[in-house]
């Protein structure tokens, strides 16, 4: 799945695109991005929502899902829902 960080503009956001294998890999990537912010909320399966459909983004062709981190807000976007394992 592709992930891009939420940034001020589309080009800045697309500059952060990474490919991650699955939800667990995405959560690990998010943790790394936040490791230098000691007051950042924890990134866990329970604090991250990646199933909120955001729409088709005509700029990159993604079926876009917004990544929300509890007590933080929008963190980024993926091209698939990355639902929690049952």
Secondary structure as UniProt FT lines:
FT   STRAND          2..5
FT   HELIX           10..14
FT   TURN            15..16
FT   STRAND          18..19
FT   HELIX           23..34
FT   TURN            35..36
FT   TURN            38..39
FT   TURN            45..47
FT   STRAND          48..57
FT   TURN            58..61
FT   STRAND          62..69
FT   TURN            70..72
FT   STRAND          73..78
//
